[in-house]
Amino acid sequence: MPISHSPPLAPRPDPDALVAQLQAEQHLATRGKLRIYFGSNAGVGKTYAMLAAAQRERQAGHEVLVGLVETHGRAETEQQLHGLEQLPRQHLPYQGRQLSEFDLDAALQRHPEILLLDELAHSNVPGARHPKRCQDAEELLAAGINVWTTLNVQHLESLNDVVGGIVGIKVHETVPDQVFDNADEVIVVDIPPEELLKRLKAGKVYPLEQAERASHNFFRLGNLLALRELALRRTADRVDEDMRDYRRERSIGDVWPARERLLVGVGGHAGDDALVRQVARLARRLEADWMVVYVDAPERQHRPRRAQEGVLKTLALAARLGADTATIPGANVAQALVAFARERNASHLVLARAQRRVSRWLPWTAASLPEQIARLDPGLDVLVLSPPLPKNESAARKPGIDRKPIAWVGYVGATLACFAATAVAELLLQVFEPANVVMLFLLVVVLSALRWGRGPGAWAALLAVLCFDYYFVPPRDSFSVNDTQYLFTFSLMLGVALVCGQLMARLRHEARVAAERERRAGALARLARDLSGALTQEQVAQIALSTVSGVFDAQTGLQLPDAQESLHAVAGSQGVMDASIARWSMEHGQPAGQGTDTLAASPALYVPLMAPVRVRGVLVLHLRKPQQLDVPEERRLLDACASQIALALERVHFVEVAQQTQVAMEGERLRNTLLSAVSHDLRTPLTSILGAAQTALPHAGQGVAHEMLEQIHNQAQALQQLVDNLLAMARLQQGGVHLKREWLPVAELVGSALQQLRGRLQGHLVQTRLGVDLPLLQVDPVLMERVLVNLLDNAAKYTPAGTAITISAQVEGTDCLLVLQDNGPGLPGHLAAEQLFEPFMRGVTESAVSGMGLGLTLAQRIVEAHGGSLQAESSAAGTVFSIRLPVPKQPQLDDDLGE
């Protein structure tokens, strides 16, 4: 019996991944494309290749603009610029000189299809909008402009230390790896090192004098080979990432069974920056999330300011490379790292090859940090890396040793406290035994550790024992001891003093950390509580200003948009605020100003208030201590406060919208009820008046009576049409449109409407241009006749007597287009065409022309109920109303057209 094997089913795509992919594609559809010409070093031909490709695009008819290109005096590169339009540079003052820079605003205003921007890693002149050119490129891409640029491998942030170790020169201008990884296209420009050296000697890279020096320093054959390998490896990594993205998008198996998460511990040592860069490269290869954390342990609290600033710079570097950062308190570094790794579900803990913490007295008893972590959590993988030390730091700083100044104030204070305790004890010995005086020295040790920390506390413990021995133990005024029992007393006293002192120092540190945590949590809780009771935008603004200014010790301002999206400072704002910076921050949803990468020279920090729906305003801070926000926790507190303020503003906004909507709905309901009641009461007498006038007209002779009866008939007919419109609008508001569709020719609809208004149209020349091959329409005849009657009545009322009214119809695609055109004055200039279709909207508020502004509204809603559209526009001859209705599948000839 044959056995058939069904092919394995393809893995089903993840719905969340598909949604995220669609959202990303929608975002990229409006974003420009970034192309990077990537090389190993200067002189390989990146700019030349970029310009050659630009010439080909220009010849193909694409708009190419040279934003900024540095030729460095190379003749062959300058020749490639011929025929390409160049953007004028802007000039910025710097140290008494005028320096030329790329003009970002001019490029955004020009908005070319392709813009060339050389040297992506360039640092802009202070005073420019962004400190880095790569940030200029990011803003251009967000505006939908395609950017072509150049980049050398030594300018990648994660490879900065590696290149420095190879060539012996630290490169200061770097580009975050995300910019390179997110580029839409990377073109490698590569030539053999031997050919590059020939170009250098021929003066095609630098002038001959500069080339001679470069050949003995940077442009050595070994350096060129190493940089070339780095460039090709980095490009290969990118190709591998593209391959994995392709597999993921098409659900071709899982690349990794579970996502890796790396936790990096830094301690403020030399080489931390190199460790962070090394882990960034590792995380990119593993496609892993990674975090960088610093443990604020008690023994680290008295580090010099330079070391603390170094930790903050390392955390900032990690954030630029894409890591999450945190500073956590902990009495024990190993325990704090293990607890944080468990909390964040980290799969690997990465540490630098530490510098073993060796005790001066018992070196064999100390355990390294990885060993301590392994004992605390054997299941946690610990990776110990050996990052290269910067050459300028390795000689000055040995591993494991933090050179810090001694806190002389604490030691002097502890010494004076011990001498004071000795003097007091001398007086107490007249009443108490020496053993009872020991508690006085223990109190001094505890207070010293509480006030000045661990070191002074330990010194106070040792000095207290010595003072007690010298002054109070026989023989007095000597360190010798007659009774050996005092040796035990001294040892016990020293041990108790040391333990008490260290416990008090730890308690002091934990109290400080707890106070900081309580301050942040309390500030956020108070802000949330106060904002929850705010009912107006003004109340939210005042609460935000008072709370933020107190928490961050800053002059605080708040700018909120009005109905026209113009930013205005709220009452109570402090400090000078730049409206242009606030506008940029709001439009881009990014912080700007002091401490950011955008307009960093500004004295204030501008934080956008991001709410779920939109940006609700900008918070402006003039910080008295700008370095306060260098601490990650303080920055997160500011972001949390801004988020709370934004949510409160959005809540108040939607409450106001809901109240206005409710009032409008109640008013509309009341108005419809009133109109319906009045219309029903008017309909019966109107019918009687109209019928009586029609009956009396044939019997009245020519004269004044006939004219009066005719006027009564016409006015009663107009009033009846108005009442019919009121009733129809009331029905639409209450229950919608219920269509009774029938098959009707267009000519019959037009003829019926003209017949109904024959009296009103006597003073106009009505022309119809209806083709004989027009299809049948499946419409409600009563309602569609109402549409044409309203449009014809509108044309009759607003056009002078004797002018023409033209009705035409034709088929366009799958629609039937019915056009009504008059020779009147056209649409009112002060109103948009869409406003004419609003209920009770008239072109002129006070007018002798009768009407209530409901005819066009009713006509549009009836047409839309039929699946069509009604539009109005002005032409050179007058006003044009266009009715577009879908053409259904035509019935068979033997079908009942009335069905």
C-alpha positions in Angstrom: 0.0 0.0 0.0 1.6 3.3 -1.0 2.2 5.8 1.8 2.1 9.5 1.0 4.1 11.9 3.0 2.6 15.4 3.2 5.2 18.2 3.2 5.9 19.8 6.5 3.8 22.9 7.1 5.6 26.2 6.9 5.9 27.9 10.3 3.1 30.4 10.9 4.3 34.0 11.1 4.0 35.7 14.4 1.0 38.2 14.3 2.8 40.7 16.6 5.8 40.6 14.4 3.7 41.2 11.3 2.0 44.2 12.9 5.4 45.6 13.9 6.7 45.0 10.4 3.8 46.8 8.9 4.2 49.8 11.2 7.9 49.9 10.4 7.2 49.9 6.7 4.7 52.7 7.1 7.3 54.7 9.0 10.0 54.0 6.4 7.7 54.9 3.5 7.9 58.6 4.5 11.5 58.5 5.6 14.5 59.2 3.3 17.1 56.6 2.4 20.6 56.7 3.8 23.5 55.5 1.7 27.0 55.2 3.2 30.2 55.0 1.2 32.3 53.0 3.6 36.1 52.7 3.6 39.1 51.7 5.7 40.7 55.1 5.7 41.2 58.4 3.8 42.2 58.3 0.2 40.4 55.1 -0.9 38.0 57.0 -3.1 34.8 57.2 -1.1 33.9 60.8 -2.0 34.9 60.2 -5.7 32.6 57.2 -5.9 29.8 59.1 -4.3 30.2 62.0 -6.7 30.4 59.6 -9.7 27.1 58.0 -8.7 25.6 61.4 -8.2 26.5 62.4 -11.7 24.8 59.3 -13.0 21.6 60.1 -11.0 21.7 63.7 -12.3 21.9 62.5 -15.9 19.0 60.1 -15.3 16.8 63.1 -14.4 16.9 63.0 -10.6 17.4 66.1 -8.5 20.8 66.0 -6.8 22.1 68.7 -4.4 25.6 68.9 -3.0 25.1 69.8 0.7 28.7 69.7 1.6 31.7 67.9 0.0 35.3 68.1 1.1 37.6 67.7 -1.9 40.9 68.2 0.2 42.4 69.7 -2.9 42.2 66.5 -5.0 41.8 67.5 -8.7 40.0 64.4 -9.8 37.5 64.8 -7.0 36.9 68.4 -7.9 36.2 67.5 -11.5 33.4 65.3 -10.4 31.6 68.3 -8.9 31.2 70.0 -12.3 27.5 70.2 -13.2 26.2 69.4 -9.7 24.4 72.2 -7.9 26.0 73.1 -4.5 24.2 74.4 -1.5 25.8 77.6 -0.1 27.4 77.1 3.3 26.5 79.0 6.4 29.1 80.9 8.4 29.2 80.6 12.2 31.5 82.6 14.6 33.9 80.6 16.6 36.8 82.1 18.8 36.9 85.3 16.8 36.7 83.6 13.3 34.0 82.8 10.8 33.9 79.1 10.0 31.8 77.6 7.2 29.4 74.8 7.9 26.6 72.8 6.3 23.3 74.8 6.2 20.7 72.4 7.6 17.8 74.8 7.4 18.5 75.7 3.8 18.7 72.0 2.9 15.3 71.3 4.6 13.7 74.2 2.8 15.1 73.2 -0.6 14.1 69.5 0.0 16.0 67.8 -2.9 15.5 64.2 -3.9 19.1 63.3 -3.1 21.5 65.3 -0.9 25.3 64.7 -0.7 26.8 65.2 2.8 30.4 64.3 3.1 32.2 63.1 6.3 29.4 61.8 8.4 31.5 61.7 11.6 32.3 65.5 11.4 31.8 67.6 14.6 29.9 70.8 13.9 31.0 74.2 15.0 29.6 75.1 18.5 26.4 77.1 17.9 25.0 74.8 15.2 21.8 73.1 15.8 23.4 69.7 16.3 26.9 68.9 17.6 27.4 66.1 15.1 26.8 65.9 11.3 25.3 62.5 11.7 22.4 64.2 13.6 22.0 66.6 10.7 21.7 63.6 8.5 19.0 62.1 10.8 16.9 65.2 10.6 17.2 65.2 6.8 16.1 61.6 6.6 13.1 62.2 8.9 12.1 65.0 6.5 12.0 62.5 3.6 15.3 63.5 1.9 17.7 60.8 0.6 21.2 61.3 2.1 24.4 60.0 0.6 27.5 60.3 2.8 31.0 58.9 3.5 32.5 57.2 6.6 35.8 55.5 7.6 35.9 52.5 9.8 37.9 54.3 12.6 35.0 56.6 13.2 32.6 53.8 14.4 32.1 54.2 18.1 32.4 50.5 19.0 35.7 50.2 17.1 37.2 53.4 18.5 39.4 51.7 21.1 40.4 48.9 18.7 41.6 51.4 16.1 43.3 53.4 18.8 45.2 50.4 19.9 46.3 49.6 16.3 47.4 53.0 15.1 48.3 54.5 18.4 46.1 57.6 17.8 42.7 58.2 19.6 40.0 59.2 17.1 37.7 61.8 18.8 35.1 62.1 16.0 32.9 59.0 16.2 29.5 57.9 14.9 27.1 55.6 16.9 27.0 52.1 15.4 23.2 52.4 15.1 23.6 54.9 12.3 25.7 52.5 10.4 23.5 49.5 11.2 20.3 51.4 10.2 21.6 52.6 6.9 19.5 51.5 3.9 22.6 50.8 1.8 26.4 50.5 2.5 28.8 50.6 -0.4 32.3 49.4 0.4 35.0 51.4 -1.4 38.2 49.5 -1.2 41.7 49.5 -2.8 44.8 47.4 -1.9 47.1 49.1 0.7 50.0 49.1 -1.8 48.0 51.1 -4.3 46.9 53.5 -1.5 50.5 54.1 -0.6 51.3 54.9 -4.2 48.5 57.4 -4.3 49.8 58.9 -1.1 53.3 59.3 -2.5 51.9 60.8 -5.7 50.2 63.5 -3.7 46.7 62.3 -4.6 45.6 61.9 -0.9 47.4 64.7 0.9 49.9 67.4 -0.2 53.4 66.0 -0.6 54.7 67.6 2.6 51.8 66.2 4.7 51.9 62.9 2.8 55.5 62.4 3.9 54.6 62.7 7.6 51.5 60.5 7.2 53.5 57.7 5.6 55.6 57.4 8.8 52.7 57.6 11.2 49.1 56.6 10.2 49.7 55.3 6.7 52.0 52.5 7.5 51.4 49.2 5.7 50.6 47.3 8.9 48.0 49.9 9.9 46.4 49.9 6.5 46.1 46.1 6.4 44.5 46.0 9.9 42.1 48.8 9.1 41.1 47.2 5.8 40.4 43.9 7.7 38.3 45.8 10.2 36.3 47.5 7.5 35.6 44.2 5.6 34.7 42.4 8.8 32.3 45.1 9.9 30.7 45.0 6.5 30.4 41.2 6.7 28.7 41.6 10.0 26.2 43.9 8.4 25.5 41.4 5.6 25.0 38.7 8.1 22.5 40.9 10.0 20.7 41.5 6.7 20.5 37.7 6.1 19.1 37.2 9.6 16.5 39.9 9.0 15.5 38.2 5.7 15.0 34.9 7.5 13.0 36.5 10.3 10.7 38.4 8.0 9.9 35.2 6.1 9.7 33.0 9.2 12.5 30.8 8.0 13.1 29.2 11.3 14.3 30.8 14.5 17.8 32.2 14.5 18.0 31.9 18.3 15.8 29.7 20.6 15.8 32.5 23.2 17.0 36.1 23.3 20.2 36.7 25.1 20.5 39.5 27.6 23.8 40.8 28.8 24.4 42.7 32.0 27.7 44.7 32.2 29.1 45.8 35.5 31.4 48.8 35.6 33.2 50.1 38.6 34.7 53.4 37.5 38.1 51.9 36.6 40.4 52.5 33.7 39.2 50.5 30.8 35.5 50.7 31.5 34.9 52.5 28.2 36.8 49.8 26.3 34.7 47.2 28.1 31.5 48.9 27.1 32.6 49.1 23.4 33.7 45.4 23.5 30.3 44.3 24.8 28.5 46.5 22.3 30.2 44.5 19.5 29.4 41.2 21.2 25.7 42.2 21.8 25.4 43.1 18.1 26.7 39.8 17.0 24.4 37.9 19.4 21.4 40.2 18.6 21.2 40.5 22.4 19.7 43.2 24.7 22.3 44.6 27.1 22.5 46.7 30.2 25.3 48.6 31.9 25.0 49.1 35.6 27.2 50.7 38.3 26.9 49.7 41.9 27.1 52.6 44.3 28.6 50.8 47.2 29.6 52.4 50.5 33.4 52.0 49.8 32.9 54.0 46.6 31.1 57.0 48.1 34.2 58.9 48.9 35.8 58.6 45.5 37.2 61.8 43.9 34.9 63.9 41.7 36.9 62.9 38.6 36.2 59.3 39.2 32.5 59.9 39.7 32.4 61.9 36.5 34.2 59.1 34.7 31.4 56.7 35.7 28.7 59.0 34.4 30.7 59.4 31.1 30.9 55.6 30.8 27.1 55.3 31.3 26.5 58.0 28.8 28.7 56.1 26.3 26.7 52.9 26.9 23.5 54.8 26.3 24.8 56.1 23.0 25.7 52.6 21.9 22.2 51.4 22.6 22.3 50.0 26.2 20.0 50.5 29.1 21.9 52.1 32.0 21.3 52.2 35.8 23.0 53.1 39.0 21.9 50.9 41.9 22.8 51.1 45.6 24.2 48.2 47.4 26.3 47.4 50.5 28.0 44.5 48.6 28.8 44.8 44.9 28.5 41.1 44.2 25.1 40.8 45.9 23.8 43.9 44.2 24.9 42.6 40.7 23.3 39.2 41.3 20.0 40.7 42.5 19.8 43.0 39.5 20.7 40.2 37.1 17.8 38.1 38.5 15.4 41.0 38.4 16.2 41.8 34.8 16.5 38.1 33.8 20.0 38.6 32.4 21.6 35.5 30.9 25.2 36.6 31.2 27.1 38.9 33.5 30.1 40.6 31.9 32.9 42.0 34.0 36.3 43.4 33.2 39.3 41.2 34.3 39.3 42.7 37.8 41.6 43.8 39.5 41.7 41.5 42.4 40.7 43.2 45.6 43.7 42.3 47.8 43.8 42.8 51.5 47.0 44.5 52.8 47.1 42.2 55.8 45.5 38.9 54.7 46.0 38.7 50.9 45.1 35.0 50.8 41.6 35.6 52.2 40.2 38.0 49.6 38.1 36.7 46.7 37.7 38.4 43.3 34.3 39.8 42.3 33.7 36.9 39.7 34.4 34.4 42.5 32.0 36.1 44.8 29.3 36.1 42.2 29.9 32.5 41.3 29.4 31.5 45.0 26.2 33.6 45.3 24.6 32.3 42.0 26.3 29.3 40.4 23.7 29.3 37.6 24.6 32.8 36.3 27.2 32.8 33.5 30.0 35.2 34.2 32.1 36.4 31.3 35.4 38.0 32.2 36.9 40.1 29.5 40.2 41.9 29.2 39.6 45.2 27.6 42.7 47.1 26.5 43.7 50.0 28.8 44.1 53.4 27.2 47.8 54.1 26.9 47.5 57.5 28.6 45.9 55.8 31.6 47.6 52.5 32.0 50.8 54.0 33.1 49.3 56.5 35.5 46.8 54.1 37.0 47.4 50.5 37.9 44.6 48.0 37.7 42.6 47.7 40.9 44.0 50.9 42.5 41.8 54.0 42.7 44.1 56.9 43.5 41.9 59.2 45.7 42.8 61.9 48.1 42.6 61.1 51.8 39.7 62.7 53.7 41.9 64.5 56.1 39.0 66.4 57.6 37.4 63.2 58.8 40.6 61.8 60.3 41.4 65.1 62.1 37.8 65.2 63.4 38.1 61.6 64.7 41.4 62.4 66.4 40.1 65.5 68.1 37.0 63.6 69.2 39.1 60.8 70.8 41.2 63.4 72.6 38.1 65.1 73.9 36.7 61.8 75.0 40.0 61.1 76.9 39.6 64.4 78.7 36.1 63.7 79.7 37.0 60.2 80.8 39.7 61.6 83.1 37.0 63.4 84.9 34.7 60.4 85.0 37.4 58.2 86.5 36.9 60.0 89.8 33.5 58.4 90.0 33.6 55.3 87.8 35.9 52.3 87.2 38.1 52.3 84.0 36.0 49.5 82.5 32.9 51.6 82.6 34.6 54.4 80.7 35.1 52.2 77.7 31.5 52.9 76.5 32.4 56.6 76.1 35.1 55.6 73.5 32.7 53.3 71.7 30.3 56.2 71.4 33.0 58.3 69.9 33.8 55.6 67.3 30.1 55.2 66.4 29.7 59.0 66.0 32.9 59.3 63.9 31.8 56.5 61.5 28.3 58.1 61.2 29.7 61.5 60.5 32.8 60.9 58.4 32.5 57.3 57.1 34.5 54.0 57.3 38.1 55.3 57.3 37.8 57.8 60.0 35.6 55.4 62.0 38.3 52.7 61.9 41.0 55.3 62.8 38.8 56.4 65.8 38.6 52.7 66.9 42.3 52.2 66.9 43.0 55.6 68.5 40.5 55.0 71.2 42.2 51.8 72.2 45.6 53.5 72.3 44.3 56.4 74.4 42.6 54.1 76.8 45.8 52.1 77.2 48.1 55.0 77.5 46.1 57.2 79.9 43.9 54.8 82.0 45.6 51.3 82.2 48.4 50.9 84.8 51.1 51.8 84.4 49.6 55.1 83.2 51.3 57.3 80.6 52.8 54.2 79.0 51.7 51.7 76.4 53.0 48.8 78.5 50.5 46.6 80.4 51.0 45.0 83.7 47.9 42.8 83.7 47.6 40.6 80.6 43.8 40.6 81.0 43.8 44.1 79.5 45.1 42.6 76.3 41.9 40.7 75.9 40.0 43.9 76.8 41.9 45.9 74.2 41.3 43.3 71.5 37.6 43.0 72.3 37.3 46.8 72.5 39.0 47.2 69.1 36.9 44.6 67.5 33.6 45.9 68.9 34.6 49.5 67.9 35.5 48.4 64.4 32.3 46.4 63.9 30.2 49.3 65.3 32.0 51.8 63.2 31.6 49.9 59.9 27.9 49.1 60.7 27.3 52.8 61.2 29.1 53.7 58.0 27.0 51.2 56.1 23.9 52.5 57.8 24.9 56.1 56.8 25.3 55.0 53.2 22.0 53.1 53.1 20.2 56.0 54.7 21.6 58.4 52.1 20.5 56.1 49.3 17.1 55.6 50.8 16.7 59.3 51.2 17.4 59.8 47.5 15.0 57.1 46.6 12.3 58.5 48.9 12.9 62.0 47.4 12.4 60.7 43.8 9.4 58.5 44.7 7.8 61.1 46.9 8.2 63.8 44.3 6.6 61.6 41.6 3.8 60.6 43.9 3.1 64.2 44.9 3.0 65.2 41.3 0.7 62.4 40.3 -1.6 63.1 43.3 -1.9 66.8 42.6 -2.4 66.3 38.8 -5.1 63.8 39.4 -7.2 66.6 41.0 -6.5 69.2 38.3 -9.6 70.0 36.2 -8.3 72.7 33.9 -5.2 73.3 31.8 -4.2 76.2 34.0 -4.3 74.1 37.1 -2.1 71.4 35.5 0.4 74.1 34.4 0.7 75.6 37.9 1.2 72.2 39.5 3.8 71.2 37.0 5.8 74.5 37.4 5.8 74.4 41.2 6.7 70.7 41.5 9.4 70.5 38.8 11.1 73.7 39.9 11.4 72.4 43.5 12.4 68.9 42.6 15.2 69.8 40.2 16.2 73.2 41.7 15.5 75.0 38.4 13.7 77.9 36.9 10.9 76.2 35.1 8.7 77.3 32.2 5.9 75.6 30.2 4.9 76.3 26.7 1.6 74.9 25.4 0.0 75.0 21.9 -3.1 76.9 21.2 -5.9 76.1 18.7 -3.6 77.2 15.8 -0.7 75.1 17.1 1.3 78.2 18.2 3.3 77.8 21.4 2.7 80.2 24.2 4.3 80.4 27.7 1.8 79.8 30.5 1.4 82.2 33.4 4.0 81.7 36.0 6.8 80.5 33.7 10.3 81.5 34.7 13.4 82.1 32.7 14.0 83.1 29.1 12.6 80.6 26.6 13.6 80.3 23.0 10.4 79.8 20.9 12.3 78.2 18.0 14.0 75.6 20.2 10.6 74.8 21.8 9.0 74.4 18.4 11.7 72.1 17.2 11.4 69.9 20.3 7.7 69.7 20.0 7.7 68.9 16.3 10.4 66.2 16.6 9.4 64.8 20.0 13.0 65.0 21.3 14.7 66.9 24.1 16.8 69.9 23.0 19.1 72.4 24.5 21.4 72.1 27.4 22.9 68.6 27.9 21.4 67.2 24.7 22.7 66.6 21.2 20.6 69.4 19.7 21.4 73.1 20.3 23.5 72.2 23.3 24.8 75.8 23.7 21.3 76.8 24.9 21.2 77.7 28.6 18.0 75.8 29.1 16.8 72.2 28.6 13.6 71.7 26.5 11.7 68.5 27.2 8.7 67.5 25.0 5.6 66.4 26.9 4.9 63.1 25.1 1.3 61.8 25.5 -0.1 58.7 23.9 -2.0 60.7 21.2 0.4 63.6 20.5 2.9 66.0 22.0 1.1 68.3 24.5 3.7 71.0 25.0 7.3 71.7 26.0 8.8 71.8 29.6 11.7 74.3 29.9 14.2 74.0 32.7 17.0 76.4 33.6 19.0 74.1 35.9 21.2 75.7 38.6 23.2 72.4 38.6 23.2 71.1 35.0 25.3 68.1 36.0 22.4 66.8 38.1 20.8 65.2 35.1 24.0 63.3 34.3 22.8 60.7 36.9 20.6 58.2 35.0 18.0 58.1 37.9 17.6 61.8 37.8 17.1 61.8 34.1 14.5 59.0 34.4 12.7 61.0 37.1 12.5 64.0 34.8 11.1 61.9 32.0 8.6 60.4 34.4 7.5 63.9 35.6 7.2 65.0 31.9 5.1 61.9 31.1 2.8 62.6 34.1 2.3 66.2 33.0 1.6 65.2 29.4 -1.0 62.6 30.5 -2.7 65.2 32.7 -2.8 67.7 29.9 -4.3 65.1 27.5 -6.8 64.0 30.1 -8.0 67.6 30.7 -8.1 68.2 26.9 -10.3 65.2 26.3 -12.6 66.1 29.3 -13.1 69.5 27.7 -13.8 67.8 24.3 -16.3 65.4 25.9 -18.1 68.3 27.6 -18.3 70.3 24.4 -19.5 67.3 22.5 -22.1 66.5 25.1 -23.4 70.1 25.1 -23.4 70.1 21.3 -25.3 66.8 21.2 -27.9 68.0 23.7 -28.3 71.2 21.7 -28.7 69.3 18.4 -31.2 67.0 20.0 -33.2 69.9 21.3 -33.0 71.7 18.0 -34.2 68.7 16.0 -37.1 68.1 18.4 -38.1 71.8 18.1 -37.8 71.8 14.3 -39.7 68.6 14.0 -42.6 69.9 16.1 -42.7 73.3 14.3 -42.5 71.6 10.9 -45.4 69.3 11.6 -47.5 72.2 12.9 -46.7 74.3 9.8 -47.2 71.6 7.2 -51.1 71.4 7.4 -51.8 75.2 7.1 -49.1 75.5 4.3 -50.8 72.7 2.4 -54.1 74.5 2.7 -52.7 77.8 1.6 -51.0 76.3 -1.4 -54.1 74.3 -2.4 -56.3 77.4 -2.1 -53.9 79.5 -4.2 -53.7 76.9 -6.9 -57.5 76.6 -7.0 -58.1 80.4 -7.1 -55.5 81.2 -9.7 -57.5 80.0 -12.8 -60.6 81.9 -11.7 -58.8 85.2 -11.1 -58.6 87.5 -14.0 -55.5 89.4 -15.1 -54.8 92.1 -12.6 -53.8 92.9 -9.1 -55.6 89.9 -7.7 -53.9 87.5 -10.0 -50.5 88.8 -9.2 -51.2 88.6 -5.4 -52.4 85.0 -5.7 -49.4 84.0 -7.8 -47.1 85.6 -5.2 -48.9 83.7 -2.4 -48.5 80.5 -4.3 -44.8 81.0 -4.9 -44.0 82.0 -1.3 -46.1 79.1 0.0 -44.2 76.7 -2.3 -40.9 78.0 -1.0 -42.0 77.8 2.6 -43.2 74.2 2.0 -39.8 73.3 0.6 -38.2 74.7 3.6 -40.5 72.7 5.9 -39.7 69.6 3.9 -36.0 70.2 4.4 -36.5 70.6 8.1 -38.5 67.4 8.4 -36.0 65.5 6.3 -33.0 66.8 8.4 -34.8 65.9 11.6 -35.4 62.3 10.3 -31.7 62.0 9.3 -30.5 63.1 12.8 -32.8 60.7 14.6 -32.7 57.5 12.6 -30.4 57.9 9.6 -31.3 57.5 6.0 -33.5 54.6 5.0 -33.3 54.2 1.2 -36.0 52.7 -1.0 -34.0 52.0 -4.1 -35.5 51.8 -7.6 -34.0 51.6 -11.0 -34.3 55.0 -12.7 -32.8 56.7 -15.7 -30.9 60.0 -15.1 -33.1 61.9 -17.4 -36.2 61.0 -15.4 -34.6 62.3 -12.2 -33.6 65.5 -13.8 -36.9 66.0 -15.5 -38.9 65.5 -12.3 -36.8 68.0 -10.4 -37.2 70.6 -13.2 -40.9 70.0 -13.4 -41.2 70.6 -9.6 -39.3 74.0 -9.8 -40.7 75.2 -13.2 -42.1 78.3 -11.5 -38.9 79.2 -9.7 -36.8 78.7 -12.8 -38.8 80.8 -15.2 -36.3 83.7 -15.1 -33.3 81.4 -16.0 -32.2 79.6 -19.1 -32.0 75.9 -18.2 -29.9 73.7 -20.4 -29.6 69.9 -20.2 -26.8 67.8 -21.7 -27.6 64.2 -21.0 -26.3 61.4 -23.2 -28.6 58.8 -24.6 -26.3 55.9 -23.4 -26.3 56.8 -19.7 -26.8 53.8 -17.4 -29.7 53.2 -15.0 -29.1 54.2 -11.4 -30.5 52.3 -8.4 -31.5 55.2 -6.1 -34.3 56.4 -3.9 -36.3 58.5 -6.3 -37.9 60.8 -3.6 -34.6 61.6 -1.9 -32.5 62.0 -5.1 -35.2 64.3 -6.4 -34.8 66.3 -3.2 -31.1 66.6 -3.9 -31.6 68.0 -7.4 -34.4 70.3 -6.2 -32.2 71.8 -3.5 -29.3 72.3 -5.8 -31.5 73.9 -8.5 -33.3 76.1 -5.9 -29.8 77.2 -4.6 -28.8 78.1 -8.1 -32.0 80.0 -8.8 -31.7 82.0 -5.6 -28.1 83.1 -5.9 -27.8 83.8 -9.6 -29.1 86.8 -11.4 -32.2 86.5 -13.6 -31.5 85.7 -17.2 -28.4 83.6 -16.5 -28.0 80.0 -17.6 -28.1 76.9 -15.5 -26.6 73.8 -17.1 -27.2 70.2 -16.1 -24.9 67.6 -17.7 -24.2 63.9 -17.0 -21.5 61.4 -18.2 -19.9 58.2 -17.1 -16.3 58.3 -15.6 -14.9 54.9 -14.9 -17.3 53.1 -12.6 -19.2 56.3 -11.6 -21.9 58.5 -13.1 -21.0 62.2 -12.8 -23.9 64.6 -12.7 -22.8 68.2 -12.9 -24.9 71.3 -12.2 -23.3 74.7 -13.2 -24.6 78.2 -12.9 -23.3 81.6 -14.1 -23.6 83.3 -10.7 -20.9 85.0 -8.5 -19.4 81.7 -7.3 -18.7 80.5 -3.8 -18.2 83.0 -0.9 -14.5 83.9 -0.6 -14.4 83.8 3.2 -15.6 80.2 3.4 -14.1 76.9 2.4 -16.1 74.7 0.0 -16.5 72.1 2.8 -18.1 74.6 5.2 -21.0 75.2 2.9 -22.3 71.7 3.6 -22.4 72.3 7.4 -25.9 72.6 8.9 -27.4 76.1 9.0 -24.4 77.5 7.2 -25.1 80.3 4.7 -22.7 82.2 2.5 -24.0 85.5 3.8 -25.3 85.7 7.4 -27.7 88.6 6.8 -29.3 88.3 3.4 -32.6 89.1 1.6 -32.5 85.6 0.1 -34.8 83.2 2.0 -33.4 80.0 3.5 -32.0 78.4 6.6 -28.8 76.8 5.3 -30.1 73.2 5.3 -30.5 72.4 1.6 -26.8 71.6 0.8 -26.4 69.7 4.1 -29.4 67.5 3.3 -28.3 67.0 -0.3 -24.8 65.9 0.7 -26.0 63.4 3.3 -28.5 61.8 0.9 -25.8 61.4 -1.8 -23.3 59.9 0.7 -26.0 57.5 1.9 -26.1 56.3 -1.7 -22.4 55.7 -1.6 -21.5 58.8 -3.6 -20.1 62.2 -3.1 -21.2 65.8 -3.5 -18.6 68.6 -4.0 -18.7 72.3 -4.8 -16.1 74.5 -6.4 -15.9 77.9 -8.1 -15.1 78.2 -11.8 -14.6 81.2 -14.1 -18.3 81.1 -15.0 -19.8 80.6 -11.6 -20.4 77.7 -9.2 -20.2 74.0 -10.1 -21.8 71.2 -8.0 -20.6 67.7 -8.9 -22.6 64.6 -7.8 -20.7 61.3 -8.2 -22.8 58.1 -7.9 -21.6 54.5 -8.3 -23.0 52.7 -11.4 -24.3 49.3 -10.3 -24.4 46.2 -12.5 -27.2 46.8 -15.0 -30.4 44.7 -14.8 -31.5 42.4 -17.6 -34.1 43.8 -20.1 -36.8 41.5 -18.9 -36.2 42.4 -15.2 -38.8 44.5 -13.4 -37.1 47.9 -13.1 -39.2 48.9 -10.2 -37.8 46.2 -8.0 
